[in-house]
Amino acid sequence: MNPAIRARHSPVRPAGRDKGAWLAVLEQGAHVLQETTPLRAFHVYVVGFHCAKDDPAMQMEAHHYCRVVDDDLLQCVIFDGNTREANLIGIEYIVSEHLFGTLPDDERPYWHPHNFEVLSGTLVAPGLPAAAEHAFMARLLNSYGKTWHTWHTGRHDGRPGHDLPLGDPVLMWSFNRDGECDPALERDRDEAMGLDTADERRRRQDLTSRAHPQHGVDALRAAFPAATPVPGVVDVREAPPG
């Protein structure tokens, strides 16, 4: 691992017995003889926060490893940490504003907006030089994500989850105002990983003028009545005409 990226361990140990000798040998043999070609392109690492669309109090840290398919599409696998022992908890597809515009109306409610994650500084690409991270965040501006979590392993600040994936997949959503994400969740990540969300926010303010109104910004507004808006993060229904 890049020494500039601090290890973030999973908040839970999965159920099950220790790996036996036979499976360990099989794993080593597979490593030598088989290929993991589809996984090799998942190079881009970003960490942010998700909440469940139907249960916004269900919040967690999400470590994304993404493959850049083309200028309009990324595919990401999501883990609850960044070590070898991290648990696979979900997937996310990211589309540009252009591709989102091609989606039928009944599909759009599955896709959450990304402008708050970018402009608030809560979405971070650990280990990238500042200029490269800024350029990548500029590309994510005005984009949308479709995210399903299959396993809620809990929170790194001590709130428990499950030691196995249980129940139906859960559609996740983005935070879109200050005060929606639990401050303890942000603080715990920043302290553990040596990140500074406030500094990230300051360095991205030049992107505000490039942000467009987005669908879904107000999807969770009723769940967080005390939350406050951020410049550049506007729902299309509240955007001024023209």
Summary of the structure (lengths in Angstrom):
residues: 242
radius of gyration: 18.4
end to end distance: 47.8
largest distance: 66.2
contacts: 707
relative contact order: 0.19
helix: 29%
strand: 24%
